[in-house]
């Protein structure tokens, strides 16, 4: 007759159950992460479609023309700025993957932000006039984060003041030539 070692069988069964439970949790975590990445990618693509829409191209052209002329007081629409505020909020809260946002919008984020702050600090003036220091703070966070990602990608200090101005002017000059599609 075969003798069964019940205590050993119980230990093996308990261990196997724990291995199965931990393995299941790892797979669920991986699936959840993949779903988050896919949702973030879809959201970034949808935001990019909105950014390239006919209306937004017109608004971008208007804003870039005013910024190039340093006519900050003539900025009639802040739709571009609020767009980047939303992107900054979603990125800061980890709804959007920051590397995807950097790839999709990085140059525009930094170009517009620099131009809004130089030579006239339009953002600070708006914060002062409305007595709200948090106006566009997520856009500011996003701009700073894009600078960090630029430096990481280039593995050196990339945005010196002179180069930030040149890059901003170059991008805004292209934006000023946008036509509605």
N, CA and C of each residue as an Amber inpcrd file, in Angstrom:
protein
   543
   0.8280000  -1.1650000   0.0000000   0.0000000   0.0000000   0.0000000
   0.8860000   1.2470000   0.0000000   0.4810000   2.2830000  -0.7460000
   1.2430000   3.5140000  -0.8930000   0.9180000   4.4430000   0.2770000
   1.9530000   4.9070000   0.9090000   1.8020000   5.8000000   2.0400000
   1.8350000   7.2440000   1.5210000   0.8360000   8.0780000   1.8300000
   0.7780000   9.4810000   1.3990000   1.2270000  10.3530000   2.5610000
   2.1620000  11.2100000   2.2700000   2.6680000  12.1430000   3.2810000
   1.8030000  13.4150000   3.2140000   0.7310000  13.4000000   3.9830000
  -0.2500000  14.4920000   3.9260000   0.3420000  15.8550000   4.2500000
   1.1790000  16.0300000   5.2440000   1.7510000  17.3510000   5.5150000
   2.5800000  17.8800000   4.3300000   3.3420000  17.0270000   3.6810000
   4.1390000  17.4630000   2.5200000   3.2350000  17.8350000   1.3580000
   2.1840000  17.0560000   1.1580000   1.2220000  17.3500000   0.0840000
   0.5320000  18.6860000   0.3310000   0.2100000  18.9760000   1.5760000
  -0.4320000  20.2480000   1.9240000   0.5110000  21.4180000   1.6570000
   1.7820000  21.2530000   1.9840000   2.7710000  22.3180000   1.7480000
   2.9390000  22.5580000   0.2540000   3.0480000  21.4880000  -0.5300000
   3.1930000  21.6210000  -1.9840000   1.9560000  22.2780000  -2.5800000
   0.7890000  21.8970000  -2.1120000  -0.4590000  22.4820000  -2.6080000
  -0.5360000  23.9690000  -2.2700000  -0.1980000  24.3320000  -1.0410000
  -0.2200000  25.7360000  -0.6240000   0.7780000  26.5590000  -1.4350000
   1.9780000  26.0300000  -1.6080000   2.9980000  26.7330000  -2.3940000
   2.5410000  26.9210000  -3.8370000   1.9780000  25.8870000  -4.4310000
   1.4970000  25.9580000  -5.8160000   0.3820000  26.9890000  -5.9490000
  -0.4870000  27.0420000  -4.9570000  -1.5790000  28.0190000  -4.9720000
  -1.0260000  29.4380000  -4.9290000  -0.0250000  29.6670000  -4.0830000
   0.5950000  30.9930000  -4.0100000   1.2970000  31.3510000  -5.3240000
   1.9890000  30.4130000  -5.9140000   2.6510000  30.6600000  -7.2010000
   1.6120000  31.0270000  -8.2560000   0.5140000  30.2910000  -8.2890000
  -0.5560000  30.5840000  -9.2430000  -1.1600000  31.9560000  -8.9940000
  -1.4000000  32.3020000  -7.7280000  -1.9770000  33.6110000  -7.3940000
  -1.0310000  34.7500000  -7.7830000   0.2380000  34.6160000  -7.4440000
   1.2170000  35.6580000  -7.7830000   1.3710000  35.7710000  -9.3000000
   1.4220000  34.6360000  -9.9850000   1.5160000  34.6580000 -11.4510000
   0.3130000  35.3360000 -12.0790000  -0.8660000  35.0680000 -11.5550000
  -2.0860000  35.7070000 -12.0560000  -2.0310000  37.2130000 -11.8320000
  -1.5800000  37.6430000 -10.6640000  -1.4660000  39.0790000 -10.3800000
  -0.4520000  39.7570000 -11.3020000   0.6460000  39.0820000 -11.5640000
   1.6510000  39.6480000 -12.4820000   1.0590000  39.8070000 -13.8760000
   0.3420000  38.8160000 -14.3410000  -0.2780000  38.8970000 -15.6750000
  -1.3310000  39.9970000 -15.7110000  -2.1380000  40.1160000 -14.6540000
  -3.1390000  41.1870000 -14.5990000  -2.4820000  42.5610000 -14.5910000
  -1.3960000  42.6970000 -13.8410000  -0.6690000  43.9660000 -13.8120000
  -0.1350000  44.2950000 -15.2050000   0.4520000  43.3120000 -15.8680000
   1.0050000  43.5250000 -17.2090000  -0.1040000  43.9120000 -18.1850000
  -1.2440000  43.2310000 -18.1270000  -2.3580000  43.5540000 -19.0300000
  -2.8840000  44.9610000 -18.7630000  -2.9830000  45.3240000 -17.4870000
  -3.4490000  46.6650000 -17.1270000  -2.4820000  47.7210000 -17.6560000
  -1.2090000  47.4790000 -17.5130000  -0.1890000  48.4250000 -18.0040000
  -0.2580000  48.5650000 -19.5210000  -0.4220000  47.4430000 -20.2170000
  -0.5380000  47.4990000 -21.6740000  -1.7800000  48.2850000 -22.0950000
  -2.8720000  48.1120000 -21.3800000  -4.1020000  48.8510000 -21.6710000
  -3.8990000  50.3460000 -21.4340000  -3.1980000  50.6970000 -20.3600000
  -2.9080000  52.1000000 -20.0840000  -2.0710000  52.7280000 -21.1950000
  -1.0590000  52.0150000 -21.6390000  -0.1910000  52.5240000 -22.7070000
  -0.9970000  52.7100000 -23.9930000  -1.8260000  51.7390000 -24.3210000
  -2.6510000  51.8360000 -25.5300000  -3.6370000  52.9920000 -25.4290000
  -4.2740000  53.1520000 -24.2720000  -5.2030000  54.2670000 -24.0860000
  -4.4850000  55.6080000 -24.1770000  -3.2940000  55.6870000 -23.6110000
  -2.5090000  56.9080000 -23.6920000  -2.1460000  57.2170000 -25.1350000
  -1.7190000  56.2010000 -25.8720000  -1.3600000  56.4010000 -27.2830000
  -2.5760000  56.8780000 -28.0840000  -3.7240000  56.2810000 -27.8530000
  -4.9410000  56.7050000 -28.5490000  -5.3150000  58.1370000 -28.1880000
  -5.1850000  58.4800000 -26.9140000  -5.5020000  59.8400000 -26.4870000
  -4.5450000  60.8520000 -27.1140000  -3.2640000  60.5250000 -27.1660000
  -2.2850000  61.4370000 -27.7790000  -2.5890000  61.6070000 -29.2690000
  -2.9430000  60.5130000 -29.9410000  -3.2820000  60.6170000 -31.3720000
  -4.5310000  61.4680000 -31.5730000  -5.5240000  61.3330000 -30.6910000
  -6.7240000  62.1640000 -30.7870000  -6.4030000  63.6290000 -30.5260000
  -5.5460000  63.8840000 -29.5380000  -5.1290000  65.2610000 -29.2720000
  -4.3510000  65.8330000 -30.4500000  -3.5430000  64.9960000 -31.0670000
  -2.7780000  65.4520000 -32.2320000  -3.7200000  65.7940000 -33.3920000
  -4.7720000  64.9800000 -33.5750000  -5.7750000  65.3030000 -34.5970000
  -6.4390000  66.6430000 -34.3110000  -6.7610000  66.8890000 -33.0430000
  -7.3620000  68.1710000 -32.6840000  -6.3700000  69.3100000 -32.9320000
  -5.1110000  69.0840000 -32.5890000  -4.0770000  70.1000000 -32.7650000
  -3.9050000  70.4490000 -34.2480000  -4.1050000  69.4650000 -35.1200000
  -3.9600000  69.6790000 -36.5600000  -5.2810000  69.9890000 -37.2590000
  -6.3490000  70.1890000 -36.5040000  -7.6430000  70.4880000 -37.1130000
  -7.6180000  71.8730000 -37.7680000  -8.5560000  72.1030000 -38.6460000
  -8.6440000  73.3750000 -39.3610000  -8.7540000  74.5430000 -38.3900000
  -9.6330000  74.4150000 -37.4230000  -9.8240000  75.5030000 -36.4560000
  -8.5440000  75.7640000 -35.6690000  -7.9110000  74.7140000 -35.1870000
  -6.7170000  74.8940000 -34.3630000  -5.5580000  75.4430000 -35.1870000
  -5.4540000  75.0450000 -36.4320000  -4.3990000  75.6030000 -37.2960000
  -4.5840000  77.1070000 -37.4430000  -5.8260000  77.5420000 -37.5790000
  -6.1200000  78.9650000 -37.6800000  -5.7520000  79.6950000 -36.3880000
  -6.0990000  79.1130000 -35.2630000  -5.7830000  79.7060000 -33.9660000
  -4.2690000  79.7350000 -33.7420000  -3.5910000  78.6690000 -34.1140000
  -2.1310000  78.6220000 -33.9850000  -1.4830000  79.7000000 -34.8520000
  -1.9870000  79.8680000 -36.0820000  -1.4440000  80.8970000 -36.9590000
  -1.6300000  82.2800000 -36.3300000  -2.8380000  82.5470000 -35.8200000
  -3.1320000  83.8360000 -35.1980000  -2.1870000  84.1050000 -34.0210000
  -2.0630000  83.1330000 -33.1300000  -1.2220000  83.3220000 -31.9540000
   0.2450000  83.4900000 -32.3430000   0.7300000  82.6750000 -33.2510000
   2.1440000  82.7770000 -33.6270000   2.4420000  84.1270000 -34.2890000
   1.5140000  84.6240000 -35.0930000   1.7170000  85.9490000 -35.7080000
   1.8350000  87.0290000 -34.6420000   0.9660000  86.9750000 -33.6340000
   1.0140000  87.9720000 -32.5580000   2.3090000  87.8560000 -31.7620000
   2.7320000  86.6440000 -31.5030000   3.9560000  86.4530000 -30.7140000
   5.1900000  86.8970000 -31.4920000   5.2290000  86.6210000 -32.7840000
   6.3640000  87.0610000 -33.6090000   6.4530000  88.5820000 -33.6300000
   5.2870000  89.2470000 -33.7250000   5.2480000  90.7130000 -33.7490000
   5.3920000  91.3120000 -32.3510000   5.4940000  90.4480000 -31.3630000
   5.5640000  90.8550000 -29.9590000   4.3540000  91.7170000 -29.5790000
   3.2170000  91.3520000 -30.1520000   1.9580000  92.0430000 -29.8740000
   1.1520000  91.2140000 -28.8760000   1.7140000  91.0280000 -27.7130000
   1.0880000  90.1840000 -26.6930000  -0.2820000  90.7140000 -26.2750000
  -0.4450000  92.0210000 -26.3160000  -1.7380000  92.6110000 -25.9220000
  -2.8360000  92.3250000 -26.9400000  -2.4730000  91.9060000 -28.1500000
  -3.4480000  91.6110000 -29.1970000  -3.8240000  90.1330000 -29.2790000
  -3.3950000  89.3500000 -28.3230000  -3.7410000  87.9200000 -28.3460000
  -5.2210000  87.7950000 -28.0340000  -5.9860000  87.3650000 -29.0370000
  -7.4380000  87.2930000 -28.9080000  -7.9110000  85.9240000 -28.4410000
  -7.1430000  84.8930000 -28.7170000  -7.5570000  83.5470000 -28.3600000
  -6.4400000  82.8630000 -27.5930000  -6.8260000  82.2120000 -26.5080000
  -5.8410000  81.4650000 -25.7290000  -6.0780000  79.9650000 -25.8790000
  -6.6960000  79.5750000 -26.9810000  -7.0280000  78.1710000 -27.2040000
  -5.7840000  77.2850000 -27.2620000  -4.7220000  77.7630000 -27.8640000
  -3.4820000  76.9830000 -27.9280000  -2.9150000  76.8060000 -26.5220000
  -2.9490000  77.8750000 -25.7450000  -2.4070000  77.8320000 -24.3890000
  -3.2420000  76.8890000 -23.5170000  -4.5550000  76.9630000 -23.6210000
  -5.3980000  76.0710000 -22.8290000  -5.2790000  74.6250000 -23.3080000
  -5.0210000  74.4320000 -24.5880000  -4.7810000  73.0830000 -25.1080000
  -3.5570000  72.4820000 -24.4170000  -2.4660000  73.2470000 -24.3670000
  -1.2530000  72.7400000 -23.7270000  -1.4190000  72.6410000 -22.2050000
  -2.2680000  73.4600000 -21.6200000  -2.5790000  73.3220000 -20.1960000
  -3.2620000  71.9730000 -19.9430000  -4.1940000  71.6000000 -20.8120000
  -4.8650000  70.3070000 -20.6880000  -3.8820000  69.1560000 -20.8860000
  -3.0470000  69.2520000 -21.9130000  -2.0480000  68.2090000 -22.1560000
  -1.1110000  68.0970000 -20.9510000  -0.7270000  69.2340000 -20.3870000
   0.1290000  69.2260000 -19.2020000  -0.5480000  68.5640000 -18.0100000
  -1.8050000  68.8840000 -17.8030000  -2.5530000  68.2770000 -16.6950000
  -2.6390000  66.7680000 -16.8500000  -3.0150000  66.3180000 -18.0420000
  -3.1570000  64.8820000 -18.2790000  -1.8180000  64.1510000 -18.1860000
  -0.7570000  64.8180000 -18.5980000   0.5710000  64.2080000 -18.5210000
   1.0570000  64.1670000 -17.0760000   0.8710000  65.2640000 -16.3650000
   1.3070000  65.3540000 -14.9730000   0.5910000  64.3180000 -14.1130000
  -0.6470000  64.0200000 -14.4200000  -1.4220000  63.0220000 -13.6600000
  -1.2330000  61.6050000 -14.1980000  -0.3240000  61.4460000 -15.1290000
   0.0450000  60.1460000 -15.7000000  -1.0850000  59.4920000 -16.4850000
  -2.0160000  60.3120000 -16.9860000  -3.0360000  59.7890000 -17.8930000
  -2.4090000  59.5960000 -19.2660000  -1.5420000  60.5400000 -19.6460000
  -0.8160000  60.4580000 -20.9130000   0.6390000  60.1060000 -20.6230000
   1.2080000  59.2830000 -21.4660000   2.6110000  58.9270000 -21.3550000
   3.4580000  60.1250000 -21.7690000   4.3570000  60.5450000 -20.8890000
   5.1270000  61.7630000 -21.1640000   6.0430000  61.6290000 -22.3770000
   6.5580000  60.4540000 -22.6420000   7.4040000  60.2860000 -23.8260000
   6.5860000  60.4360000 -25.1100000   5.3560000  59.9360000 -25.1100000
   4.4890000  60.1080000 -26.2850000   4.1320000  61.5790000 -26.4810000
   3.8330000  62.2640000 -25.3940000   3.5220000  63.6970000 -25.4690000
   4.7380000  64.4630000 -25.9640000   5.9070000  64.1040000 -25.4600000
   7.1410000  64.7610000 -25.8840000   7.3480000  64.5870000 -27.3860000
   7.1440000  63.3640000 -27.8760000   7.3030000  63.1010000 -29.3100000
   6.2740000  63.8620000 -30.1490000   5.0390000  63.9110000 -29.6530000
   3.9510000  64.5000000 -30.4430000   3.9230000  66.0290000 -30.3980000
   4.2920000  66.6280000 -29.2640000   4.0950000  68.0770000 -29.0930000
   5.3080000  68.8430000 -28.5720000   6.4030000  68.1670000 -28.2770000
   7.5190000  68.7850000 -27.5800000   7.9810000  70.1190000 -28.1200000
   8.2370000  70.2020000 -29.3960000   8.7600000  71.4530000 -29.9730000
   7.7590000  72.5940000 -29.8540000   6.4980000  72.2970000 -30.0660000
   5.4690000  73.3360000 -29.9580000   5.3110000  73.7990000 -28.5190000
   5.3520000  72.8580000 -27.5920000   5.2050000  73.1970000 -26.1750000
   6.2450000  74.2330000 -25.7770000   7.4950000  73.9490000 -26.0740000
   8.5660000  74.8460000 -25.6450000   8.6010000  76.1320000 -26.4550000
   8.2940000  76.0640000 -27.7320000   8.3270000  77.2740000 -28.5700000
   7.2730000  78.2840000 -28.1340000   6.0490000  77.8250000 -27.9730000
   4.9870000  78.7440000 -27.5530000   5.2350000  79.2460000 -26.1380000
   5.6580000  78.3460000 -25.2410000   5.8890000  78.7710000 -23.8610000
   6.9710000  79.8440000 -23.7980000   8.0600000  79.6280000 -24.5210000
   9.1380000  80.6220000 -24.5050000   8.6260000  81.9630000 -25.0290000
   7.8820000  81.9230000 -26.1350000   7.3960000  83.1650000 -26.7440000
   6.3620000  83.8770000 -25.8630000   5.5970000  83.1230000 -25.1020000
   4.6270000  83.7350000 -24.1870000   5.3080000  84.4090000 -23.0030000
   6.5480000  84.0200000 -22.7320000   7.2720000  84.5690000 -21.5850000
   8.3380000  85.5970000 -21.9790000   8.6340000  85.7310000 -23.2820000
   9.7030000  86.6350000 -23.7310000   9.2460000  87.4480000 -24.9370000
   9.5940000  88.6260000 -25.1240000  10.2620000  89.5370000 -24.1940000
   9.3030000  90.0480000 -23.1210000   8.0020000  89.9400000 -23.3780000
   6.9970000  90.3110000 -22.3860000   6.5080000  89.0250000 -21.7410000
   6.4330000  89.0120000 -20.4250000   5.9570000  87.8220000 -19.7320000
   4.4300000  87.8790000 -19.6310000   3.7950000  87.4580000 -20.7170000
   2.3380000  87.4850000 -20.8320000   1.6860000  86.6260000 -19.7560000
   2.2600000  85.4820000 -19.4660000   1.6910000  84.5690000 -18.4650000
   1.7250000  85.2150000 -17.0840000   2.8620000  85.7700000 -16.7220000
   2.9770000  86.4090000 -15.4010000   2.0410000  87.6010000 -15.2970000
   1.9130000  88.3650000 -16.3640000   1.0010000  89.5090000 -16.3600000
  -0.4390000  89.0340000 -16.1550000  -0.8230000  87.9430000 -16.8420000
  -2.1640000  87.3880000 -16.6990000  -2.3740000  86.8720000 -15.2770000
  -1.3720000  86.2070000 -14.7240000  -1.4640000  85.7190000 -13.3380000
  -1.6690000  86.8880000 -12.3760000  -0.9460000  87.9630000 -12.6060000
  -1.0590000  89.1420000 -11.7480000  -2.4220000  89.8050000 -11.9220000
  -2.8350000  90.0150000 -13.1690000  -4.1150000  90.6920000 -13.4350000
  -5.3020000  89.9240000 -12.8610000  -5.2430000  88.6120000 -12.9200000
  -6.3400000  87.7850000 -12.4150000  -6.1220000  87.3260000 -10.9710000
  -5.0070000  87.7600000 -10.3980000  -4.6520000  87.4000000  -9.0260000
  -4.7520000  85.8910000  -8.8020000  -4.1730000  85.1490000  -9.7460000
  -4.1900000  83.6890000  -9.6820000  -2.8300000  83.1590000 -10.1210000
  -1.9740000  82.8110000  -9.1720000  -0.6250000  82.3410000  -9.5230000
  -0.6060000  80.9640000 -10.1870000  -1.7520000  80.3020000 -10.2380000
  -1.7940000  78.9600000 -10.8140000  -2.2530000  78.9320000 -12.2690000
  -2.5100000  80.0830000 -12.8410000  -2.9370000  80.1000000 -14.2380000
  -1.8220000  79.5130000 -15.1020000  -2.1780000  78.5210000 -15.8770000
  -1.2840000  77.8250000 -16.8080000  -0.0840000  77.1810000 -16.1140000
  -0.2520000  76.8010000 -14.8640000   0.8590000  76.1540000 -14.1490000
   1.1410000  74.7560000 -14.6850000   0.1390000  74.0640000 -15.2210000
   0.3860000  72.7400000 -15.7840000   1.1020000  72.8510000 -17.1320000
   0.8160000  73.8960000 -17.8830000   1.5580000  74.1400000 -19.1210000
   3.0120000  74.4470000 -18.7790000   3.2220000  75.2260000 -17.7280000
   4.5860000  75.5290000 -17.2970000   5.3100000  74.2460000 -16.8830000
   4.6060000  73.3870000 -16.1260000   5.1990000  72.1090000 -15.7350000
   5.5660000  71.3010000 -16.9800000   4.6490000  71.2510000 -17.9560000
   4.8900000  70.4870000 -19.1810000   6.0930000  71.0330000 -19.9330000
   6.2050000  72.3320000 -20.0440000   7.3530000  72.9210000 -20.7250000
   8.6580000  72.5380000 -20.0300000   8.6750000  72.6190000 -18.7100000
   9.8780000  72.2240000 -17.9590000  10.1870000  70.7460000 -18.1570000
   9.1500000  69.9250000 -18.1820000   9.3540000  68.4740000 -18.3550000
   9.8840000  68.1790000 -19.7550000   9.3720000  68.8690000 -20.7580000
   9.8600000  68.6800000 -22.1330000  11.3340000  69.0590000 -22.2130000
  11.7270000  70.1370000 -21.5420000  13.1550000  70.5090000 -21.5030000
  13.9880000  69.3850000 -20.8980000  13.4980000  68.7940000 -19.8080000
  14.2230000  67.6850000 -19.1750000  14.3350000  66.4930000 -20.1240000
  13.2630000  66.1890000 -20.8200000  13.2820000  65.0610000 -21.7550000
  14.2040000  65.3510000 -22.9380000  14.2310000  66.6130000 -23.3770000
  15.1750000  67.0070000 -24.4350000  16.6080000  66.7590000 -23.9820000
  16.9220000  67.2150000 -22.7870000  18.2840000  67.0410000 -22.2610000
  18.6230000  65.5640000 -22.1150000  17.6730000  64.7830000 -21.6470000
  17.9090000  63.3470000 -21.5110000  18.1620000  62.7100000 -22.8730000
  17.3710000  63.0950000 -23.8640000  17.5110000  62.5100000 -25.1950000
  18.8330000  62.9110000 -25.8430000  19.2600000  64.1140000 -25.5790000
  20.4940000  64.6070000 -26.1810000  21.7150000  64.3660000 -25.3010000
  21.4720000  63.9780000 -24.0600000  22.5310000  63.6790000 -23.0920000
  23.4750000  64.8630000 -22.8780000  22.9350000  66.0580000 -23.0180000
  23.7080000  67.2700000 -22.7240000  22.7420000  68.4330000 -22.5760000
  23.2460000  69.5320000 -22.1080000  22.4230000  70.7300000 -21.9730000
  22.0930000  71.2340000 -23.3670000  20.8130000  71.2760000 -23.6800000
  20.3790000  71.6030000 -25.0400000  19.8460000  73.0200000 -25.1590000
  19.0740000  73.4460000 -24.2120000  18.3480000  74.7020000 -24.3760000
  19.0030000  75.8440000 -23.6190000  20.0200000  76.3850000 -24.1820000
  20.5680000  77.6270000 -23.6610000  19.6060000  78.7290000 -24.0700000
  19.6620000  79.8740000 -23.4130000  18.7170000  80.9440000 -23.7190000
  18.7090000  81.3190000 -25.1990000  19.8710000  81.4510000 -25.8000000
  19.9340000  81.8310000 -27.2090000  19.2730000  80.8030000 -28.1010000
  19.5350000  79.5300000 -27.8690000  18.9680000  78.5020000 -28.7230000
  17.4610000  78.3640000 -28.5150000  16.9700000  78.6140000 -27.2950000
  15.5280000  78.5560000 -27.0340000  14.8150000  79.6400000 -27.8400000
  15.4180000  80.8250000 -27.8970000  14.8200000  81.9150000 -28.6730000
  14.8280000  81.5880000 -30.1610000  15.9480000  81.0790000 -30.6480000
  16.0360000  80.7370000 -32.0700000  15.0470000  79.6430000 -32.4420000
  14.9670000  78.6170000 -31.6130000  14.0340000  77.5200000 -31.8890000
  12.5930000  78.0100000 -31.8590000  12.2780000  78.8520000 -30.8830000
  10.9260000  79.3930000 -30.7820000  10.5750000  80.2160000 -32.0160000
  11.4800000  81.0780000 -32.4350000  11.2250000  81.9060000 -33.6280000
  11.0720000  81.0470000 -34.8850000  11.8940000  80.0300000 -35.0030000
  11.8200000  79.1390000 -36.1670000  10.4670000  78.4290000 -36.2250000
  10.0400000  77.8900000 -35.0990000   8.7710000  77.1570000 -35.0700000
   7.5940000  78.1090000 -35.2540000   7.6150000  79.2480000 -34.5830000
   6.5200000  80.2070000 -34.7290000   6.4500000  80.7800000 -36.1440000
   7.5880000  80.9230000 -36.7930000   7.5810000  81.3930000 -38.1890000
   6.8760000  80.3900000 -39.0820000   7.1030000  79.1160000 -38.8480000
   6.3870000  78.0840000 -39.6130000   4.9020000  78.0880000 -39.2640000
   4.5980000  78.2790000 -37.9960000   3.2000000  78.3070000 -37.5520000
   2.4530000  79.4840000 -38.1760000   3.1270000  80.6050000 -38.3330000
   2.4860000  81.8000000 -38.9070000   2.1150000  81.5870000 -40.3720000
   2.7070000  80.5900000 -40.9960000   2.4070000  80.2970000 -42.4100000
   1.3630000  79.2010000 -42.5810000   0.8370000  78.6980000 -41.4630000
  -0.1590000  77.6150000 -41.5590000  -1.3760000  78.0700000 -42.3250000
  -1.8800000  77.1690000 -43.1050000  -3.1400000  77.4310000 -43.7910000
  -4.1370000  76.3950000 -43.3410000  -5.4070000  76.7530000 -43.3820000
  -6.4450000  75.7940000 -43.0310000  -6.4460000  74.6890000 -44.0580000
  -6.5960000  73.4830000 -43.5840000  -6.5610000  72.3240000 -44.4890000
  -7.9450000  72.0200000 -44.9830000
